[in-house]
Amino acid sequence: MENKFPKSLIVGIWIVGIGLVLNGVQPFIGTPANAQYGVQKLAICDVNGKRCADVWEYYDGGRYTGLRTGE
């Protein structure tokens, strides 16, 4: 049995298939993203740099961590 598909459709399917395969093997051939000099720190502050967000955590049967940005 012979399928009669346009050649452009077959080429398109091949391109999509090759792209999916390359996307799947990329974690194995790519270089990992690491910090250049150890741990990097970041502060989230207002425009003047006077009020910054705090990291907070509480325990209520489980451990929760978040950012506090209010007054």
N, C-alpha and C positions, 0 to 999 in steps of 0.2 A: 504494500500500500504506500502510495507516494503522497506526501504533504505538499501542498502548493502555497507556500508562504513567500511574501516578497523578500528579496535578499536584504533590503534595508532593515526589516524587522528581525531577521536572524542575526545580522551584525549588531543591532541594538541590544538584543538579548545577550549576546556574547560579551559586549562591553559592560553591561550591568553585572553579569556573572563574574567577570574578572575583577571588577571593582569590589564586589562583595567578598571575594576570596582575599584580595589584598587588604581590605579592611579587617578581615578576620585574623590574618597573620601579622598585622602591624604590631600588636603588643609583643610579639616574639622577636621582631627584627628592629623595633624602635628603641631609642635610648630613653631611660626613665627620667622624669623631671625631678630634680633634687635641688634643695637649697644650696647656694654656693658656699656659705660659711656657717653651717650649723643652723640653730633655731632662729627664725625670723620673727620679730614682734611687730605688732601694729596697734596703734591707738586710734579710736574713732572719737573725734572731738568736734565741738562746735567751731564756728569760723574763727573765734578769738582764741581757741585753744584752752579755755578756762574750764569748760564742762566736758568731761569725757565719759564714755560708757564704761560700766563696771562689769566684770564677770562675776556672776553669783551662782550659788547652788543651794539647794535645800533637799532634805530627805523626808519623803512622805511615803514610806513603803517601797520606794525606789529612788534612785539618785537622778536629780534633774540639774542641768546646768544651762545657763542662758546669759544674755546680755541685758543689763538694766540701763536704760537711757533716760529715765525720768529725773525729776528734781531730787 
